Amino acid sequence: MEYGIKIDKKNDTVTVERTTKESKISVKIWERNDSKPILKVNTGINFLNHMIETLAFRSEFNIEVDVRTENFLKHVVAEDTGIVLGTTFFKIFEEKTKEGIRGNGFFSAVIDEAQSMVSISVEGRPNLYFDKISDGLKLSNVEDMCSADLKNFLTGFALGMKATLHINSEFGEDPHHAWESVFRALGEAIKEMFVGDEKRKNLITGVKGTIE
């Protein structure tokens, strides 16, 4: 596993590239300063593109994602993209921690009949927990991908971001709506995580103070 990381502090831009024998993935993220988001996501999986765009829009970041693989396996694309996306957000987290931020967030989001709640805390203990699973999330497929691969994406995201994620999919019959409510809530929770807090300069949300 090899990472090439470039941080452009002047423009508040972070780019992470990861190359393995299975894939080459590049993610670029920078803060959105107006109402016109830049969302350029190409994973080769339409629904995964939509979910990443949803996360970026709700977290109020611009994002560019490019995935290339010779042997296209949706499982690999989902998990690896999650890892790289999480790593990119973690690099932003490291920079923002110097200024002081909350470091954790929570949000409840809805779309039609679906409602999900997501909590995130960046403390160096990557884990993903589904506290409740709606009927929509229990279905095997959603649009052009497997529900299991969306879970793999979120597992990879938690790993890359060194974050603990708790997901409570309270309601949702339509799998598209159920999953989109999850990603809406995750994006908003990330937005809350980056809220400034000068009392936490160079500190994380846990009392140990730093991520080792």
Buried (B, 14 or more C-beta within 10 A) or exposed (E): EEEEEEBEEEEBBBBBBBBEEBBBBBBBBBBBEEEEEEBEBEBBBEBBBBBBBBBBBBBBBBBBBBBEBEEEEBBBBBBBBBBBBBBBBBBBBBBBBEEBBBBBBBBBBBBBBBBBBBBBBBBBEBEBEBEEBBBBBEBEEBEEBBBEBBBBBBBBBBBBBBBBBBBBBBBBEBBBBBBBBBBBBBBBBBBBBBEEBEEBEEBBBBEEEEBE
